[in-house]
Amino acid sequence: MDLSAKPQETHLKSRAIRVATVAAAYADDVDKAGRFPREAIEEMKAVKLMGIMIPSELGGEGLSTSEIAEVCTIIGQACASSAMIFAMHQIKVSSLVSHGHEAEWHREFMRRVATEQLLLGSATTEAGIGGNMRNSICAIEVKDGRCYLEKDATVISYGIDCDAILITSRSHKDAASSDQVMTVFLKDQYTLERTQTWDTLGMRGTCSDGFIFKGEAPAEQILPQPFAEIAAQSMLASAHLLWSSLWYGIAVDAFARAQNFVRAAARKSPGTQPPGLVQLAEMSSQLQVVRANIVNGLQAFEAARKDQDRLSSMGFAVAMNNVKIASSEMILPIINQAMRICGILGYKNGTPYSLGRHLRDAHSAELMISNDRILANTSTMLLVHKQETGLLG
């Protein structure tokens, strides 16, 4: 135990480890069957992790993004799908906390999330927009205090198993594609008709099927701020940071398996340098770079949240984009290095050194959100934004 840690930090870590222990026990089955990691999610709810970002006055714990990122890393070392579901839930909570705190319905909903440990899903993609969540074809209709929405959502992660969905659309039928809102729909306020199944290389337990979404709810469930503000000030930064944290967790576990392999080889041949030892040292240095990148990003986000202008600035957007690009592109070489160290025992399934699931899950990192799309957005901003030239800002 870290004696320098605060009691709250130690308590949070112990809860995360409980979830990770359960997640690890079912991770291979979740991956093989492509099923929802129900056991891990139930444990998250049992130890009350779903509302930890929600302010204490609304029944939550008011924890920071950095603390939640640590939970993502711990669970990511056990089951990437479970960690991804937790991260995506917290990304949705961040939007509520940052942009729904002044609306009474959303404040009450946050109380429900904390009290009932509700699992929040997301529907930001749509057929016909090419994966660009900052554009919508569908439009929400508001009439007599009610809102109505139909959306051909190409992906709704764990859509069947969540308790509510936060979904994007154009703000009205005549709005531009980028004039969007986000609306909360509770489970009994929508229907889902499956259109695509999630049979993928990795992240199989996220069960990110496609659906025709049809919902009706009170209009007060529309978040008051435009989605452009939600995306820029909370959602994208939270996504880049929490996803990066769980990807780091995947790489950390791959390193641990390679380290155990090298230690086992050293015990068999005492007095000699075991194969893979130098490569292990190289992996350690690469992991440190990934970790430093994420920690720096988390610190920048926590600082920017105190300054709305900075939070919406190009410089901040570039910095968050760079965190995601760097972490997603660095973890695959690390896991590949672990595979080379472990050899055939890392390549085979069912061994203490198996790395197939790690490698497959890690391939999702460059695709969520597409690195090419992020780089294109960043390059446009760099036409007018000056690159940082000093180490201290």
N, C-alpha and C positions, 0 to 999 in steps of 0.2 A: 504493500500500500504506500502511496505517495503521501508522506507525512506533511508535506508542504501544501497539499491540496486543501481547498476549503471544504467544509462538510457537505455543502450542496453539490460541489463538483464530484466528490467521492460517491455520494448517493446516486447522482445521475449516472455515473460510470457503472455502478453496480447494477442498476436497472437495465442499462444497455447491454451489459454482459449477460444478464439473464435472458434477454431476447436473443442475443447472438448464440447462446448455447442451444436454445430451442431451434433457431434457424439452421444452425449447422447440422443438427440431427436429421433434418428433413431436406437439406439443400439438394442433395443428389437426386432424390425422388421428385422434388419439385421441378428440377431441371429436366429429368428424363421424361416425366409425364406432361410437362408444360402446364402444370396446374398452379392455381393460386396458393401461396404459402400461408394457408389458413392458420397453422399452428403458431407461426412467428407473429402474425398480425394479432392473433388473440392474446399472445403474451405481451405485445406492445400495449394493448388496451388494458390488460391486467395490471401492468406496472404504471399505467397512466402516462404514457408518452405522447398521446395524440394532441393534448392541449398545452404542451409545455411552453410554446411560444406565446400563447395568449396571455395578455396582462393579468396580473394577480387579482385586480378588482373585478375581472370577469370570470374568475374561477380557475385561471391558468397559473403558470409559474413565472411568466415574463422572462423566459430565458433568451439569451442572445443567439444570433445566427452562428456564432463561433461554437457555442455549446452544443447546438443541434448538429453542426457539422461533425463534431467529435463523435456523436452517436451514430451518424451515417458511416463514419470510418470503422467504428467497432462492429456494427452489424455487417458492413461490407466485407469484412474479413471472414464472415461466416456464410453469407448467402447474398449475392449481389441483387437478386430479384427482390428479396425482402427489404434490403436497404434502399433500393430504388423506389419501392412503394412508399416507404417511410419518407424519403426525400421529397417525392412528388406531393404527398399529403402536406408536408410542412411548407412547400412552395405555395400551395393554395392558401394555407393559413397565413402566410406572410402577406398575401394580398389583402386578406380580411383585416389583419392587424393594422396594416399601413393605410388602408383606404376605406375601411368600413367602420372605423371607430367612432365616427360622429353620427352614424345612422342607427336608429334604435333597433330596427329589425336585425341588422347585422351584428350589433352588440349582443342581442339576445341569442342569436345563432352561435356566436363565439362561446357564450355561456353553455349552450347545449353541446358544442364540440368538446369542451373541457369536462363537463359533467357526465355526458353519455359516451364519451370517447368515440365520437363519430369519425369515420374514414372518408376523406374528401378526394374525389376524382377530378380530372381535368379533361375538357374537350375544346382544344384550341386549334386543331387541324381540321381541314375540310376538303372534300373532293373538289378538284378544280382550281386550288390555289397553290399547288406545288410545294406544300410544306411550309409556306410562309404564314406564320400565325398572326402577322400584323396586317393581314387582309382577310376579309370575310365575304362570302357570297350571300349567305343566309342573312335575314334581317329579323329582328324581334318586333313583334306587333304589340302595341299597348292600347287597350280599349277598356273603358269603364273600370279602371283600377286593376286590371288583370294584364298579364303579359303572356304571349304565345310565341313559341319558337319551334321550327323544324329545321334540323341540320343533318346533312350527310357527313358525319364525322368519320374520317378514315381510321382514326385511332382514338379510343378512349381506354386508357390503361386501367385495368382491374374494374372496368365499367359495371360488370355484373355484381361485383362484391362491395362496391363503395356505398356509403350512406347518403351521399349528396354529390352533385356534379357542378363545378363552376365552369360555365360555358361561354364562349365568345360569339359575337354576331355583330352585324351592322346595327347601328343605333335605331334606325327606322328604314322603311323600304326605299326611300329616296336618298339615303346617305351614301357617301363615297365608301369604297371598299375598306378604306383605312379608318373610317369614322366608326369605331367599335365601342361596344360596352361588354361587360362581363356580368353574368347573372348566376345567382345560386338557385339551383333546383333541388329540392329534397326528393328522396327516393320514391315517395308516393305521388310525386308531381310530374313524373315523366315515364315514358315507355322507351324501350330499346329494341330495335329490330336488327339482329346481327347481319352484316353484309360481308364481312371479311373475318377470317380466323388468324390467330397469332401463332403460326408454326414457323419459328425462327431459329437462327443459328444460336443466339444467346439471349439473355434476359427473358427466358421463356416463362418464368413464373409471374411476370407482370401482366400476362393475359391481356395484351393490348389489342383486342379485337376492334373491328370497325362496326359502326352502328348507324342506323337512321334514328336520330333522337327526336322525340316529340314531347314537348313540355308545356304546361300551363301552370301559372303561379301568380300570386299577388305581385303587382308591379314594383312594390317596395323592395323586392328581392334583387332588383338590378342595383349593382354597386354604383354609388353616386358619381365617382370620378370616371372620366373616359379611360378606355383600356390602354390608350397610348401612355397615359401617366402611370397606370398600374404596371405595365410591362417595363417601362424605363426605370421606375423608382423602387420596385420591389421584386417583381417576378423574374426578370431575366438575371439580375445579379444573384438572387437566391438560387435559381436553377444552376447557373454556372458554378457557384461555390459549393452547393450541397452535392451536386452530381460529381464534381471533382473530388470531393471528400470521400465519397463511397468508392470511386474508381481508385483512389489512393489506397483504400482498404483492400481492394482486390489485389493490388500490386504488393502490399505489405504481406498478405497471406501467401502469395506466390514466393516472396523472398523467404518467409519462414519455412516453407516446405523445402526450398533449395538449401537453406542453412541446415535444416535437419538432415538432409541427404549428405551434405559434406561432413557434418559431425559424425554420422554413422560410418562413413568411409574412413574418417580419421581414427575412430575406435578400432576398426578392423586392422589398420596398419599404423600402429603407434610409432612415432619417431620419423615419419615421412610426411611430406606435404600432400594432403589429399587432393584429388582432381577437383577442379571447380572452385578452389579457394580464392584464387585471384579474381575470377569472374564474380564471385560473391562480393568481394570488396568493391568492384565496379558497380554492381547493382546497388550497394549501400549508398554510394555517392549519388547515383541517379535518383534514388528514393528521397534523399535529402533535398535535392533540387526541387522535386515535385512538391514535397511538404512545404518548403520555404515559399514556393509560388502560391500555394493555397493559403497559408497563414498570412502572407502579405496581402492577398486579396481580401481575406476576412477582416483584417485590420482596416483596410481602406474602406470597406463597406460600412463597418461600424462607425468610422469617423464621418463618412459622407452622410449618414442618416441624420446627423445633427445639422445638416446644411442642405436645404432643398435645391438650391441652385447648383451645388456641387453634385448632388445626386442625379440631376438631370443633364449634367454637362457631357460634352463629347469625350473629354479626358477620362471621366469615370467609366463611360460606356466602353471606350477602347481598353481600359485597364481590365474590366471584367471579361471582355471578349478574349483578351490575351491569356487570362487565367484558364479559361476553358480550353482554348486551343493548345496551350502548352501541356496541361495535365492530360488531356485526351490523347495527345500524340506521343507522350513520353511513357505512358504505362505499358503499351504494347511491347516496345523493345525490352523493358524490364522483365515482363512475363516470358517473352521469348528467351531471354537469357536464363531464366529459371528453368525453362524447358530443356535447354542445352545442358545445364548442370545435372538435372535429374535424369536425362536420357530417356530410355525406354520406360522406366518406372513413372516418369512424369507424363509420358505419352499415353500410357495405359490408363484405363479407368479402374477405380476400385483399389488403388494403392494409397499409402499415406502421402505419396508425392504427386498424385494425379493433378494435372494442371489444365486439362481440356476445358473444363467449365470456366475456369478463370480466363483462359484465352478467348473463348467464345463470347463471354459476357463483356470483356474489355473491348471487343470490336465494335460494340454499340456506341462507344464514347465519341468517335469521330462523326457519327451519324445523328446524334441527338444533341442539339440542333446541328444540322450539317455544317461541318467546318468550312466548306466552300462558301456557304451562305454567310457565315460569320465573317470570314476573311473579306468577302466582297463588301459587306457593310463597313468593316473596319477601314478598308482601303479608301472608301469614299470619305469617311471622317478624317483620315490622315491628310487629305488634300488641304484641310483648313486647320487641323489640330497639330500643335507642335509636340514632338516627341520629348519625353523627359530626358534631360541630359545629365542630371546629378543623381547621387545615391540617396540623398535625404529629401528629395522632393523640391 
